[in-house]
Amino acid sequence: MSNEPLTSDENTPDGDAMLNGYRKSIDNIDAALIHILAERFRITQAVGEYKAKATLPPADPNREKVQIERLRKLASESDLDPEFSEKFIRFIIDEVIRHHERARQQ
């Protein structure tokens, strides 16, 4: 995969500086999101290893509930759809739990 940003498509003239500027910003944000997610998963991997050694359960439903409520509120305050934010964080939490379950089996 290329690290080159995608700045145009077949329906947009390459000379559309305004659209290309927006797209460049989106590309930068997408790259930052990937780096942030990678760092988050490095940390949650360590948590999973710790939980496995301490014989703690892979999931913590109470923490998940608190986190989801906190992030829904933050999303609402940030003019982001709270439903979307919950789906997004739920996807991440489910993946983390899967990793924690795998760490427990090793």
C-alpha positions as CSV (number, residue, x, y, z in Angstrom):
1,M,0.0,0.0,0.0
2,S,1.2,3.5,-0.8
3,N,1.6,6.2,1.8
4,E,0.7,8.8,-0.9
5,P,-2.5,10.7,0.0
6,L,-5.5,10.4,-2.2
7,T,-6.2,13.9,-3.4
8,S,-8.5,13.5,-6.4
9,D,-10.9,11.1,-8.0
10,E,-12.2,10.6,-11.5
11,N,-15.1,13.0,-11.0
12,T,-13.0,15.9,-9.7
13,P,-10.6,18.0,-11.8
14,D,-7.0,17.8,-10.4
15,G,-6.9,21.6,-10.4
16,D,-9.6,22.0,-7.7
17,A,-7.4,23.5,-5.1
18,M,-10.1,23.9,-2.5
19,L,-11.2,20.2,-2.7
20,N,-7.6,19.0,-2.8
21,G,-6.8,21.1,0.3
22,Y,-9.7,19.5,2.2
23,R,-8.7,16.1,1.0
24,K,-5.1,16.6,2.2
25,S,-6.4,17.6,5.6
26,I,-8.6,14.4,5.7
27,D,-5.6,12.3,4.6
28,N,-3.5,13.8,7.5
29,I,-6.3,13.1,10.0
30,D,-6.7,9.6,8.7
31,A,-3.0,9.0,9.2
32,A,-3.2,10.4,12.7
33,L,-6.1,8.1,13.5
34,I,-4.2,5.1,12.4
35,H,-1.2,6.0,14.5
36,I,-3.4,6.7,17.5
37,L,-5.2,3.4,17.1
38,A,-1.9,1.6,16.8
39,E,-0.7,3.2,20.1
40,R,-4.0,2.3,21.8
41,F,-3.7,-1.3,20.8
42,R,-0.1,-1.5,22.0
43,I,-1.3,-0.4,25.4
44,T,-4.4,-2.6,25.4
45,Q,-2.1,-5.5,24.4
46,A,-0.1,-4.9,27.6
47,V,-3.3,-4.7,29.6
48,G,-4.4,-8.1,28.1
49,E,-1.1,-9.7,29.0
50,Y,-1.4,-8.3,32.6
51,K,-5.0,-9.5,32.9
52,A,-3.9,-13.0,31.7
53,K,-1.1,-13.1,34.3
54,A,-3.3,-11.8,37.1
55,T,-6.2,-14.2,36.0
56,L,-8.5,-11.3,35.5
57,P,-11.4,-11.6,33.0
58,P,-10.8,-10.3,29.5
59,A,-13.8,-8.0,29.6
60,D,-14.9,-5.4,32.2
61,P,-18.6,-4.6,31.4
62,N,-18.8,-1.9,34.1
63,R,-15.8,0.0,32.7
64,E,-17.1,-0.5,29.2
65,K,-20.4,1.0,30.2
66,V,-18.8,4.0,31.9
67,Q,-16.5,4.6,28.9
68,I,-19.3,4.4,26.4
69,E,-21.4,6.9,28.4
70,R,-18.3,9.2,28.8
71,L,-17.5,9.1,25.1
72,R,-21.2,9.5,24.0
73,K,-21.3,12.7,26.1
74,L,-18.0,13.9,24.7
75,A,-19.2,13.2,21.2
76,S,-22.4,15.1,21.8
77,E,-20.4,18.1,23.1
78,S,-18.2,17.9,20.0
79,D,-21.1,17.8,17.6
80,L,-20.4,14.2,16.7
81,D,-23.3,11.7,16.5
82,P,-23.3,9.8,19.8
83,E,-24.7,6.7,18.1
84,F,-21.7,6.7,15.7
85,S,-19.3,7.3,18.5
86,E,-20.8,4.4,20.4
87,K,-20.6,2.1,17.4
88,F,-17.0,3.1,16.8
89,I,-15.8,2.6,20.4
90,R,-17.8,-0.7,20.7
91,F,-16.0,-2.0,17.6
92,I,-12.7,-1.1,19.3
93,I,-13.7,-2.6,22.6
94,D,-14.8,-5.8,21.0
95,E,-11.5,-6.1,19.2
96,V,-9.6,-5.5,22.4
97,I,-11.6,-8.2,24.2
98,R,-10.8,-10.6,21.5
99,H,-7.1,-9.8,21.9
100,H,-7.4,-10.2,25.7
101,E,-9.1,-13.6,25.2
102,R,-6.3,-14.7,22.9
103,A,-3.7,-13.6,25.5
104,R,-5.5,-15.6,28.1
105,Q,-5.3,-18.7,26.0
106,Q,-1.5,-18.5,25.5
